[in-house]
């Protein structure tokens, strides 16, 4: 590309390092400034990475040098900060989830359309070599016609290791809105949009005891479902089963498996950019690991870079788009809606299946 796109980061917490470091892999990105509700935290990150620290978030949003705001605030602030960025005339890209409900997400998309600005959202892990290799296998017909998908994310919760795990158990949290974006986004990338959802949800423990520092001994009330089982009907045919839990002891389940009329494909962990891709062998007795068809040297910032190319070339749709993220939000919230209402939920949103990355371009796969 002829020039870089200037980026400002709002929110300098734990995840920000992954963006500061990961963005250096993409020639199109130039992080110029950061801001945080805690100015000292922004100053520390600015000093660490050699950029400017803005005194306030408002200052960053109004900074004429910043073209894209990367929104790394807490989930409940994602939609609000996206709106503020768009009102300031900036493109916006936020961490997952895009919003805590589809109503707030719709407001962001409507404003972006009105302002002729782009919005995007994590996760961008589906742009990694692992899931792109799986995507190519599906597109090449390796499994035949997709019939079903299974996805599992089961753990005991985050209070044993996270320094501030309270928000995982507040409304809008839980395993679905924390980890679900990785799995649902991967499924939409592999199989296309979803038309109908059903779910059953539960909460095994009314409160959680934090054992990690610095809040060890603090009890946290649980306000959201912490075990969810759901089914998805895909517009292109086939169904999916999804289990997301903070209530279970770990067990060696696969992260994501696709079943087709001709074969079965094991997809790597959607929370990673790499990982093995395994296809059922012709004799049906083993699973053969497929060589990666795309680069795995990719990290946080891939979605921002992909959107940056679309900022400079408006005839090009970016992949980790607001439309995709909004569809994922409605899917996720519909599991609990279904459980509460005792019925299937017909989805109102849809999205285009993200374009697959081209093969053979190496590090330049996103620039296509």
C-alpha positions, 0 to 999 in steps of 0.5 A: 500500500502507498501509506499507513493507516493511523490507529489510536487505542482506547483501553490499555488493559491486559489485552492491549499488549497483544494489539501493540505487539501484533499490529507491528506485523502489519505494514499498513498499521501505524499506532500513534496514540493511546488513552485510558480512563486511568491516565497513568496506565496510558502513559505507561503503555505509551512509554513502553511502545514509543507512542503518544499518550492522550490525557483523556479518551475524548482527546484521542477521539478528537485527535486529527491524526487518528483515523481508526479507533481500536476499542479495548474497553470493558465489554459493557462500554464497547457499543458506547465507545464505538458510537463516540468514535463514529461521531468523532469521524473515526472508523471503529474496531472493537474487542469482542463482543461487538455489543452486549445485545443486538439493539446496541449493536444495531445503533452502531451499524446505523451510525456507521452507515450514516457517517460512511465509516467502517466498523469491525470487531474481534475475534479475528482469529478466523483469519489465522492459518489454522481456520483458513486451512479448514475453510479451504478444505470445506470450500474444496469439498473435502468433507462433501456437503456439511451436515453438522458441527459440534463446538465445545468450550468447557472450563471451571471459570476464570476466578482462579487466575484472572486479576479482576474476574467479576465482569465474567459473572455480571449480566452480559458476561458468562461463557457465551459472551466471553468465549462464544464470539470465537466459536460462533464467528468461526462457524459462520466463517466455515458454514455461513450465516445462521437462521434459527437458534434454540438453547437451554441455559443454567447457573450451577453456582449462585456466587463465585469465590475469587482465589486469584490475586489481588482480590482473593477471598472476594465473593462475586454474585452470578447474574448470568447463565454459566452453562449453555447448550444450544443448536444452530440452523445454518442458512446453507443447510446443516445444524450445529451444537454448541456447549459453553460452560464455566461450570465444568471440570475440563475434559478432553473434548474437541474444540470444533468438529465439522461432519460432512457427507464425505468426511469429518474435519477437526478444526483447531481452537478458534481462540488461536490463529494456528493449530492442527487441522485434521481430516478423516482418512480415506480408510476411516481409521485415522485422521490425517493432519493437513498442511497449513495452506495459509500463514500462521504468523498472525496475531491480534491486529489482523482484523484491524489491518484487514479493515485498514485495507478496506478504508483505502480501497472502498470496493473491498469488503473487510472480513471481521466486519460489524455486520458479521459481529452483529450477527454473532451477537444476535446468535449468542443472545438468542440462546438465553432467549430461547431457554427463557421463552421455551421456543426456537428463536428466528434470527432477524440479522444475517451477514455475508460469509467472509471471503476466504483468504487467498492462497500463496500470498504469504504475509500479504494474504490480507492485502487482497 
